[in-house]
Amino acid sequence: MAYRQRRRQIMLVYEMKLQGTESQYRSLDEAIRTGLFVRNSVIRAWLDGQVKSRNDAYKHCKLLSDNPEFPWASRLNSMARQAHAERAWASIERFYRNCKQKTPGKKRCDLAALQAARGSAPRKGFPKFKKYQVRASVEYKTSGWKLSGDRRYLTFTDKFQAGTFKLWGSRNLHFHQLEQIKRVRVIRRHDGYYAQFLIDHEREEKKELTGKQTGLDVGLNYFYTDCSGNQIDNPRFLRKDERKLKKLQRRLSRTQKGSQNRKKARNKLGRAHLKVSRRRNDWVCKQAQHVIGSNDLVAVENLRIRNMVKNHHLAKSISDAAWYRFREWLEYMARVYGVPVIAVEPAYTSQNCSNCGEKVVKTLSTRTHECPHCGYIADRDENAARNILKSALKQLSNKETDKKSINGLI
């Protein structure tokens, strides 16, 4: 029996809930607010021409901590300040990269244009100042925190003096050395505070070769349809809880701004949305693992979800389907198990006949593919899945041909 063994250096993220007192949570809030201040200050310095590289961003963190006008900046750990400066610089680098690639709506990248853009509305992709919101985080590197000997308590050692928190979760940190923990991120959500441990880990997985290849066509009626005709129902987590969410939203709208009742109502609404998102993410993760485990090659469509949700009639259903999250999990599982996942262009995958290749024009309401040229009849999504797999195999063969040609020239 053939196996495929894959060893890959990856980053694991273990998340555990923090249990502490109200005063400790307030200290974490101050640390999160300070990290947000550092990030926005780096963006401001970049707009003023004072920060032109990542090293300049690090130096600006030192200036903030030494400035007597901002005494709270020096209370945050130095590596935590650097981590938030990296967040700011990452957004700046992404903006410059989009300018270089001439992405539509992201063209202002010269300093003169930046100076002119200060007083105007920010363009698409332009680095923005982040405002205060419930879901926020502060990130530490290798200092500013300490784990207990039994790995069940986490202590923050910076000047905010948040103290020691008990860790609640199913993850066991004893399997990893302290040197493998590269970062610790504290995330504030509607249902509490969480600690994420970023662990450098070498994951080794063995997968039995099945000899199967599949193409997946995602949709709204069914979550996906493969080239064999198998269909997975769309769970529609948001639609199922929509009545409850609307009720909580109406309660929030009736409360007075700034009141304690409004905070309670907002918290209940946020918890309800968290429940929906967690159920959705868990479901797509399991589906991706099943697809990767039962196939040796997976072909998917390279969908532009951001453009698709511009259709206001389908935006809620498309967002609830979580196609992009499903593809992310597919690509992650593919790296772990060594299964190629090939993304193809979605143009004409539903219109072309998978049997003869002729174009058969259909509307969205037409759910059955009937080819007048060869007489082939199949479900619309199954026909599209077959075309997706064919395009992926053709794309893969072209890459192998190009590699052989380059090796022959060398």
C-alpha positions as CSV (number, residue, x, y, z in Angstrom):
1,M,0.0,0.0,0.0
2,A,1.5,3.3,-1.1
3,Y,1.9,6.2,1.3
4,R,2.9,9.8,1.0
5,Q,4.9,11.1,4.0
6,R,5.3,14.8,4.4
7,R,7.5,16.7,6.8
8,R,7.1,20.4,6.9
9,Q,8.1,23.3,9.2
10,I,5.0,25.2,10.0
11,M,3.7,27.5,12.6
12,L,1.1,26.2,15.0
13,V,-1.4,28.6,16.8
14,Y,-2.7,27.3,20.1
15,E,-5.5,29.4,21.7
16,M,-6.4,29.3,25.3
17,K,-8.8,31.4,27.4
18,L,-7.4,33.7,30.1
19,Q,-9.1,33.7,33.5
20,G,-8.4,36.7,35.8
21,T,-10.0,39.5,37.7
22,E,-11.6,42.6,36.4
23,S,-8.6,44.8,37.4
24,Q,-6.3,42.4,35.4
25,Y,-8.6,42.7,32.4
26,R,-8.5,46.5,32.6
27,S,-4.7,46.2,32.5
28,L,-4.9,44.2,29.4
29,D,-7.2,46.8,27.9
30,E,-4.5,49.4,28.5
31,A,-1.9,47.3,26.9
32,I,-4.1,46.7,23.8
33,R,-4.9,50.4,23.6
34,T,-1.2,51.3,23.8
35,G,-0.4,48.8,21.0
36,L,-3.0,50.5,18.9
37,F,-1.4,53.8,19.7
38,V,2.0,52.6,18.6
39,R,0.7,51.3,15.3
40,N,-1.2,54.5,14.4
41,S,1.8,56.6,15.4
42,V,4.0,54.7,12.9
43,I,1.4,55.3,10.2
44,R,1.4,59.0,11.1
45,A,5.2,59.2,11.0
46,W,5.2,57.5,7.6
47,L,2.8,60.0,6.2
48,D,5.0,62.8,7.5
49,G,8.1,61.3,5.8
50,Q,9.8,60.4,9.1
51,V,9.6,56.6,8.6
52,K,10.9,55.1,5.4
53,S,11.9,51.6,6.3
54,R,11.2,48.9,8.9
55,N,14.3,50.0,10.9
56,D,12.9,53.5,11.0
57,A,9.7,52.1,12.4
58,Y,11.7,50.4,15.2
59,K,13.5,53.7,15.9
60,H,10.2,55.5,16.1
61,C,9.1,53.1,18.8
62,K,12.1,54.1,20.9
63,L,11.2,57.8,20.3
64,L,7.7,57.2,21.6
65,S,8.9,55.4,24.7
66,D,11.3,58.3,25.5
67,N,8.8,61.0,24.9
68,P,7.4,62.4,28.2
69,E,4.2,63.4,26.4
70,F,3.3,59.7,26.1
71,P,4.2,58.1,29.4
72,W,2.0,55.1,28.7
73,A,4.1,54.1,25.6
74,S,7.1,53.1,27.9
75,R,4.9,50.8,29.9
76,L,4.5,48.4,27.0
77,N,7.2,45.9,26.5
78,S,9.8,47.0,23.9
79,M,9.3,43.9,21.8
80,A,5.6,44.4,21.9
81,R,6.1,47.9,20.5
82,Q,8.2,46.4,17.7
83,A,5.5,43.9,16.9
84,H,2.9,46.6,16.5
85,A,5.4,48.6,14.4
86,E,5.7,45.6,12.2
87,R,1.9,45.5,11.8
88,A,2.0,49.1,10.6
89,W,4.9,48.5,8.2
90,A,3.2,45.4,6.8
91,S,0.2,47.5,5.8
92,I,2.6,50.1,4.2
93,E,4.5,47.4,2.3
94,R,1.2,45.9,1.0
95,F,0.2,49.3,-0.2
96,Y,3.4,49.8,-2.1
97,R,3.2,46.3,-3.6
98,N,-0.3,47.0,-4.8
99,C,1.0,50.2,-6.4
100,K,3.8,48.4,-8.1
101,Q,1.4,45.8,-9.5
102,K,-1.0,48.6,-10.6
103,T,-3.9,47.2,-8.7
104,P,-7.0,49.3,-9.4
105,G,-7.7,51.9,-6.8
106,K,-4.2,51.7,-5.2
107,K,-2.1,54.1,-7.3
108,R,-0.9,56.9,-5.0
109,C,2.5,55.8,-3.8
110,D,4.8,58.8,-4.4
111,L,5.5,61.1,-1.5
112,A,3.9,64.1,-3.2
113,A,0.7,62.2,-3.6
114,L,0.8,61.1,0.0
115,Q,1.2,64.7,1.1
116,A,-1.8,65.6,-1.0
117,A,-3.8,62.7,0.2
118,R,-3.6,63.8,3.9
119,G,-6.6,66.0,3.8
120,S,-8.7,63.9,1.4
121,A,-10.5,60.6,1.8
122,P,-8.2,57.5,1.9
123,R,-8.0,55.5,-1.3
124,K,-8.7,51.8,-1.5
125,G,-5.7,49.9,0.0
126,F,-4.2,53.1,1.6
127,P,-3.0,52.4,5.2
128,K,-5.6,53.6,7.7
129,F,-5.6,54.5,11.3
130,K,-7.3,51.8,13.4
131,K,-10.0,52.9,15.8
132,Y,-11.0,51.3,19.1
133,Q,-13.2,48.2,18.8
134,V,-14.1,45.3,21.0
135,R,-12.1,42.8,19.0
136,A,-8.5,43.9,19.3
137,S,-5.1,42.4,20.3
138,V,-1.7,43.1,21.7
139,E,1.3,41.0,20.6
140,Y,4.4,40.0,22.5
141,K,7.5,38.4,21.1
142,T,9.9,36.4,23.3
143,S,9.8,38.7,26.3
144,G,7.1,40.4,28.4
145,W,5.5,37.1,29.4
146,K,6.3,34.0,31.4
147,L,4.8,30.5,31.6
148,S,4.6,28.6,34.8
149,G,6.3,25.2,35.3
150,D,3.1,23.3,34.7
151,R,2.2,25.4,31.7
152,R,-1.2,26.3,33.1
153,Y,-0.5,29.9,34.1
154,L,0.6,32.8,32.1
155,T,2.2,35.9,33.7
156,F,2.8,39.3,31.9
157,T,5.9,41.0,33.2
158,D,5.7,44.4,31.5
159,K,4.9,47.6,33.4
160,F,1.1,47.3,33.0
161,Q,1.3,44.7,35.7
162,A,-1.5,42.6,34.5
163,G,-0.3,39.7,36.6
164,T,-0.9,36.0,36.4
165,F,-3.8,34.4,34.4
166,K,-5.0,30.8,34.5
167,L,-5.1,29.2,31.0
168,W,-8.2,27.3,30.1
169,G,-8.2,25.1,27.0
170,S,-7.7,21.6,25.6
171,R,-4.1,22.3,24.2
172,N,-1.2,20.9,26.1
173,L,1.9,23.1,25.9
174,H,4.1,20.4,27.5
175,F,4.7,18.9,24.0
176,H,6.7,22.0,23.0
177,Q,9.8,23.7,24.3
178,L,9.7,27.3,25.4
179,E,12.2,28.2,22.7
180,Q,9.6,27.1,20.1
181,I,7.1,29.7,21.3
182,K,7.9,32.7,19.1
183,R,5.0,35.0,19.9
184,V,2.2,35.4,22.4
185,R,-0.9,37.3,21.3
186,V,-3.6,38.5,23.7
187,I,-7.0,38.8,21.9
188,R,-10.0,40.6,23.3
189,R,-13.4,39.2,22.1
190,H,-17.0,39.7,23.2
191,D,-16.8,36.6,25.4
192,G,-13.5,37.2,27.1
193,Y,-9.8,37.4,26.7
194,Y,-7.7,34.8,24.9
195,A,-4.0,34.0,24.6
196,Q,-2.6,32.7,21.3
197,F,0.8,30.9,21.3
198,L,2.6,30.9,18.0
199,I,4.8,27.8,18.0
200,D,7.5,26.8,15.5
201,H,6.8,23.2,14.9
202,E,7.9,20.5,12.4
203,R,4.7,18.6,11.5
204,E,5.1,15.1,10.0
205,E,2.0,13.5,8.4
206,K,1.6,10.2,6.5
207,K,-1.2,10.0,3.9
208,E,-2.4,6.9,2.1
209,L,-2.4,7.4,-1.7
210,T,-5.9,6.9,-3.1
211,G,-5.3,7.4,-6.8
212,K,-8.2,9.9,-6.9
213,Q,-8.4,13.3,-8.4
214,T,-11.3,15.7,-8.0
215,G,-12.6,19.1,-9.0
216,L,-14.8,21.2,-6.7
217,D,-17.5,23.6,-7.8
218,V,-18.8,25.7,-4.9
219,G,-22.3,27.1,-4.9
220,L,-25.2,28.4,-2.8
221,N,-27.7,25.5,-3.3
222,Y,-24.9,23.0,-2.3
223,F,-21.7,23.9,-0.6
224,Y,-19.7,22.1,-3.2
225,T,-20.2,19.5,-5.9
226,D,-17.3,17.3,-7.0
227,C,-16.7,15.8,-10.5
228,S,-18.2,12.5,-9.4
229,G,-21.6,14.1,-8.7
230,N,-21.3,14.0,-4.9
231,Q,-22.9,17.1,-3.3
232,I,-22.5,18.5,0.2
233,D,-25.4,20.6,1.6
234,N,-24.8,24.2,2.6
235,P,-25.3,24.4,6.4
236,R,-26.3,28.1,6.3
237,F,-25.3,28.9,9.9
238,L,-26.1,32.6,9.6
239,R,-29.5,32.0,8.1
240,K,-30.5,29.5,10.8
241,D,-29.6,32.0,13.6
242,E,-30.7,35.1,11.7
243,R,-34.0,35.4,13.6
244,K,-32.1,35.4,16.9
245,L,-29.5,37.9,15.7
246,K,-32.2,40.3,14.5
247,K,-33.9,40.2,17.8
248,L,-30.6,41.0,19.6
249,Q,-29.9,43.8,17.1
250,R,-33.3,45.4,17.8
251,R,-32.6,45.2,21.6
252,L,-29.3,47.0,21.0
253,S,-30.9,49.7,18.9
254,R,-33.4,50.5,21.6
255,T,-30.8,51.1,24.3
256,Q,-29.3,54.6,25.0
257,K,-25.8,55.3,23.8
258,G,-23.2,55.1,26.6
259,S,-25.4,53.2,29.0
260,Q,-24.6,50.0,30.8
261,N,-27.6,48.3,29.1
262,R,-26.2,49.1,25.7
263,K,-22.9,47.5,26.7
264,K,-24.7,44.3,27.8
265,A,-26.8,44.2,24.7
266,R,-23.8,44.7,22.5
267,N,-22.0,41.9,24.3
268,K,-24.9,39.5,23.8
269,L,-25.0,40.3,20.1
270,G,-21.3,39.9,19.8
271,R,-21.4,36.5,21.5
272,A,-24.2,35.3,19.1
273,H,-22.1,36.3,16.1
274,L,-19.0,34.6,17.6
275,K,-21.0,31.4,17.9
276,V,-22.0,31.5,14.3
277,S,-18.5,32.2,13.0
278,R,-17.0,29.4,15.2
279,R,-19.5,26.8,14.0
280,R,-18.9,27.9,10.4
281,N,-15.1,27.8,10.7
282,D,-15.1,24.3,12.4
283,W,-17.4,22.9,9.7
284,V,-15.3,24.1,6.7
285,C,-12.1,22.9,8.4
286,K,-13.5,19.4,8.7
287,Q,-14.8,19.5,5.1
288,A,-11.3,20.5,3.9
289,Q,-9.6,17.8,5.8
290,H,-12.0,15.2,4.4
291,V,-11.4,16.4,0.8
292,I,-7.6,16.4,1.2
293,G,-7.6,13.0,2.9
294,S,-9.6,11.3,0.2
295,N,-7.9,12.7,-2.9
296,D,-4.3,13.0,-4.3
297,L,-5.1,16.2,-6.4
298,V,-7.8,18.9,-5.8
299,A,-8.8,21.5,-8.3
300,V,-10.8,24.6,-7.2
301,E,-12.0,27.8,-8.8
302,N,-10.0,31.0,-8.2
303,L,-13.0,33.0,-7.2
304,R,-12.9,36.8,-6.5
305,I,-15.1,36.8,-3.4
306,R,-14.6,40.5,-2.9
307,N,-16.1,41.3,-6.3
308,M,-18.9,38.7,-5.9
309,V,-20.3,40.2,-2.7
310,K,-20.9,43.5,-4.5
311,N,-24.2,41.8,-5.6
312,H,-26.4,42.9,-2.7
313,H,-29.0,40.2,-3.5
314,L,-26.5,37.4,-2.8
315,A,-23.9,39.1,-0.6
316,K,-25.2,37.6,2.7
317,S,-25.5,34.1,1.3
318,I,-22.0,34.2,-0.2
319,S,-20.5,35.4,3.0
320,D,-22.4,32.8,5.0
321,A,-21.0,30.0,2.6
322,A,-17.4,30.8,3.6
323,W,-15.9,29.8,0.3
324,Y,-12.7,31.8,0.9
325,R,-12.2,30.2,4.4
326,F,-12.7,26.8,2.8
327,R,-10.0,27.4,0.3
328,E,-7.6,28.6,3.0
329,W,-8.1,25.4,4.9
330,L,-7.7,23.4,1.7
331,E,-4.4,25.0,1.0
332,Y,-3.2,24.6,4.6
333,M,-4.1,20.9,4.7
334,A,-2.5,20.5,1.2
335,R,0.8,21.8,2.6
336,V,0.6,19.5,5.6
337,Y,-0.2,16.3,3.6
338,G,1.6,17.1,0.4
339,V,-1.5,17.2,-1.8
340,P,-1.5,19.7,-4.7
341,V,-4.4,22.1,-4.8
342,I,-4.6,23.9,-8.1
343,A,-6.7,27.1,-8.6
344,V,-8.1,27.6,-12.1
345,E,-9.9,30.6,-13.6
346,P,-13.7,30.2,-13.3
347,A,-14.5,31.6,-16.8
348,Y,-16.8,29.4,-18.8
349,T,-16.6,26.4,-16.4
350,S,-20.4,26.3,-16.2
351,Q,-21.0,27.1,-19.8
352,N,-18.7,24.7,-21.6
353,C,-19.6,21.1,-22.0
354,S,-17.3,18.8,-20.1
355,N,-17.9,16.0,-22.7
356,C,-17.3,17.7,-26.0
357,G,-16.0,21.1,-25.1
358,E,-18.7,23.1,-26.9
359,K,-20.1,26.2,-25.3
360,V,-23.7,25.9,-24.1
361,V,-25.1,29.2,-22.8
362,K,-27.2,28.9,-19.6
363,T,-28.8,31.3,-17.2
364,L,-28.3,31.0,-13.4
365,S,-31.8,29.5,-13.1
366,T,-30.9,26.6,-15.4
367,R,-29.6,23.8,-13.1
368,T,-29.2,21.0,-15.7
369,H,-26.6,20.9,-18.4
370,E,-28.0,19.6,-21.7
371,C,-25.6,19.7,-24.6
372,P,-27.3,19.9,-28.0
373,H,-24.0,19.0,-29.8
374,C,-23.2,15.6,-28.1
375,G,-26.4,14.9,-26.1
376,Y,-24.5,14.9,-22.7
377,I,-26.9,15.6,-19.8
378,A,-25.6,16.2,-16.2
379,D,-26.1,18.5,-13.3
380,R,-24.9,22.0,-13.9
381,D,-22.5,22.0,-10.9
382,E,-21.1,18.5,-11.8
383,N,-20.4,19.6,-15.3
384,A,-18.6,22.6,-13.9
385,A,-16.6,20.5,-11.5
386,R,-15.4,18.3,-14.5
387,N,-14.3,21.3,-16.4
388,I,-12.4,22.6,-13.3
389,L,-10.5,19.3,-13.0
390,K,-9.7,19.3,-16.7
391,S,-8.3,22.8,-16.6
392,A,-6.2,22.0,-13.5
393,L,-4.7,18.9,-15.2
394,K,-4.0,20.9,-18.3
395,Q,-2.4,23.6,-16.2
396,L,-0.3,21.0,-14.4
397,S,0.9,19.4,-17.6
398,N,1.9,22.8,-19.1
399,K,4.0,23.5,-16.0
400,E,5.8,20.1,-16.3
401,T,6.4,20.8,-20.0
402,D,7.9,24.2,-19.2
403,K,10.2,22.7,-16.6
404,K,11.4,20.0,-19.0
405,S,12.1,22.7,-21.6
406,I,14.0,24.9,-19.1
407,N,16.1,21.9,-18.0
408,G,16.9,21.0,-21.6
409,L,18.1,24.5,-22.2
410,I,20.3,24.4,-19.1
